[in-house]
Amino acid sequence: MGTSDSNHSQLKARLGPDGRIVIPAALRQQLGLEPGVTLFLDVKDDVLEIESLPARIRRIQQEFAPFRKPGVLASDELIADRRAEARREESELLQQGRPEARNDEEKIA
């Protein structure tokens, strides 16, 4: 049917008349694919790649792992940056004599 090692599998499948591809049961089991799972279909250099949503999430998390700071949440950093930017904008508006900036801090917090 095909070849396989721990990181690579090659199997044949036939495209049905309605455009469906049946993923062999052994491969579905190996990948943890259950009925209804979302699959992404990407074409790169005329090659069709199929990736499940959980696999894509894991891959993206691994790609961004080198940028993580231990003990720091990126969401907390983003919120702090946005609040600092809002304070700078409010300060600029107040310096321009625009009083409508006064209550912005309440909206941000």
N, C-alpha and C positions, 0 to 999 in steps of 0.2 A: 504494500500500500504506500509506503514512504519511508524516509529515514528520519531519525530523531536522536538528539543528544540533549543535555540539560538546558541548553540555551537556544536550540534551533530545531525546528521540526519542518519537514517537507511532506506534504500530503497532496493527493490529487482530489479534486472535486469537479463535478460537472455542472455547468450552467443549465438550468432547466428552461423550458420554453417560455415560462412566465418571468424569467430573469432572476430566479431564486438560486442561491447556493446553499447546499446543505453542509454544515460544518460537522465533520465526523464526531461521533459521541466521545471517543477517546480524547480528542482535542478539546471539545467543550468541557469535559471533566478536568483535564489538565489545566485549563485556563479559568475554571470556575465560572463558566458562562451558563447562566440560567435563562429560561424563556423570559422574554420581556426586557432583558438588559439592553441598555443603549449602546450602540456600536457606532464608531466614527469610521468613515471610509475616506481615506486620503489617497490621492494619486500623485506619485512622485516618479518622474522619469518613466512614464507609462507602466508603472508597477502599482497595483492596488494593495494598499495596506489597510488592515482592519484592526481597530483597537477598541477595547471596551472602555466605558466611562471610568470604572475603578482603576483600570490600568493606566489610563491617561492621567488621572489625578495623581497616582503614585509616581509616574514619570515626571510630571511637572514639579511635584514636591522635591524629587531627587535633584532636578535641574537647579532649583532655587536653594537647596540646602547649603551650598557654600556661602551664601549671602546672609544666613541666619546669624543672629547675635545671641549667644546663650543667655537665657534669663530675660530676654527682651522680646516683647510681642511687637511685630511690625504694625499691627493695628493701633497699639498705644502710641508708637512713634508717629504714625500718620495723623492721628487725632491731635497730638501735641503740635505737630507742624502746622496743621490747619488752624488751630487756635492761635498760634503765634502769628500766622499770616493775617488772621482776622484782626488781631490787636494792632498790627502794623497799619493795616488799612484804616482802622478806626482812628488811629493817631493821625494819619495823614489827612483824613476828612476833618478832624477837629482842628488841625493846624490851618486848614483852608477855610475855617469858619462855618462848617456845615454841621449844625447841631443834630441832624437826623442820625448820626452815628452813635449817639449816646447809649441806646439800649441794645446795641448789637451783641454785647457780651452775654446778655441774658439769653439771646437766641442761640448762641454758640454752645453754651455750657450744658 
